[in-house]
Amino acid sequence: MRFVITGEWNKNTLLRVIVLFFLFYCFAFWLTNFGLYFFKMGLTYQSVVDYYLGSSQNFTQPRSLMGLMEVSHFHLFAMGIFLVTLTHLLLFVPAPIGLKLALIVLSFTSAFCDEASSWLVRFVSPGFAYLKIASFITLQTSVLVIIALAVWAVAFAKPSAYTDSNTRTRVS
């Protein structure tokens, strides 16, 4: 952290290598998240409903309370840590504060809605399948944009050390 704030960021090659490798792992996570989602269901209403409520045509059972709880238990913690770490890098990207704020809010909100919509489809109404699809697309898009911005900042730009690149004032 000190390296970014003091401006030594561009002089510390090892720090930049570490961050780039972390971003590579984030991208690999992003890819596997896509794969897991599409292995289970698609971007159609019916595929989401069939996954959570079961399908007699595909001989699948509805998701159980315990199954959803186990997935949520892991996902809520892991996605929280992942997003805190990834969005923290946005602080140093020389981009407008409005863009940074939008990406932070979108990523956290869509991750929560993605998890909550599983429960809502299963126990409230199949209509929440649209929320599942929208939140998945929003989460994947926001995470990819954050990764791309962070790679760009580390590889090509000078990180802004907690400043809003529009005003060049410190942001707390």
Beta strands, then each sheet from edge to edge (+ up, - down):
strand 1: 163-164
strand 2: 169-170
sheet 1: 1+ 2-
end
